[in-house]
C-alpha cells in the first residue's frame, strides 16, 4: 500500500508528463482553436503540478536548495552574453 508521500510523488510525476504532452500538443496544433484548447489544458495542469509540488515542499518531501548569488550572477552573465 502506498503512503501519502508516494501517492503525491506519483501524482506529481504524472502531472509533469501530462504537461509535457499538452505543451507539445499546443506547439504542434494546426488551428487556433486546437492551440487554445491545448494551451488552456496545459495552464490548468501546470497550476495543479505547482500546487502538488508546493504541498510536497511544505511537508519536506521535495527539498530544494537555494542557489548562491554568485552562481546566479555567473549564469546571468553567461546567458546574456550569448554563451
Secondary structure, 3 states (H helix, E strand, C coil): CCCHHHHHHHHHHHHHHHHHHHHHHHHHCCCHHHHHHHHHHHHHHHHHHHHHHHHHHHCCCCCCCCCCHHHHHHHHHHHHCCC
